[in-house]
């Protein structure tokens, strides 16, 4: 069985949900807002923000 190839975003930010990149955002503030909203609705998910420019993952602000 072949695995699915994940295409990284070219710019901006993306939400990493349970280790998989999902929704893309053009601004960090937009990504934070989306992540906080998802975490509020689904607290059991592990959500981080992926920064394309620095190729790093950021934890949610508290």
ZIPEVEN-V227335 format. One record per residue. SS is DSSP state (A for helix, B for strand, O for the rest). BURIAL is + if it has 9 or more other ideal C-beta (glycine too) atoms within 8 Angstrom, else -. Layout:
ss->[SS | SS]
burial->[BURIAL | BURIAL]
This chain:
ss->[O | O | O | O | O | O | O | O | O | O | O | O | B | B | B | B | B | O | O | B | B | B | B | B | B | O | O | A | A | A | A | A | A | A | A | A | A | A | A | A | A | O | O | O | O | O | B | B | B | B | B | O | O | O | O | B | B | B | B | O | O | O]
burial->[- | - | - | - | - | - | - | - | + | - | - | + | + | + | + | + | + | - | - | - | + | - | - | - | + | - | - | + | - | + | + | + | - | + | + | + | - | + | + | - | - | - | - | - | + | - | + | + | + | + | + | + | - | - | - | - | - | - | - | + | - | -]
